[in-house]
Amino acid sequence: MTEPFTIGCRPVDPDLIAPAAVAVILGISTTALTKLVNRGEVPPPFKYGARCVLWSRREIQLLAYEREAAARRTSRIQPAA
């Protein structure tokens, strides 16, 4: 894969997003994002230079959908026995 052109660490390619955007989509802080990446719960970012990491927008949106669906499944009220 060829590296997309970036301005600073802001990608010009709209399919790649920075950590702050990932955190907003997932509804978490950037610190929590780092912890989730370290635990393997969020796919690792693509590294573009020493201080720039970017994620695939599609991967993160899919992850957000899966997390929301899982939360809905676990929050359903169980029928009384």
QUIURCOR-V706417 format. One record per backbone hydrogen bond with DSSP energy under -1.0 kcal/mol. NH is the residue of the N-H (numbers start at 1). CO is the residue of the C=O. If there is no record, write none. Layout:
nh: (NH:NH)
co: (CO:CO)
This chain:
nh: (7:10:12:16:17:22:23:24:25:26:27:28:33:34:35:36:37:38:39:40:41:42:46:48:54:55:57:60:61:62:63:64:65:66:67:68:69:70:71:72:73:74:75)
co: (10:7:5:13:55:18:19:20:21:22:23:23:29:30:31:32:33:34:35:37:36:36:54:52:46:17:15:56:57:58:59:60:61:62:63:64:65:66:67:68:69:70:71)
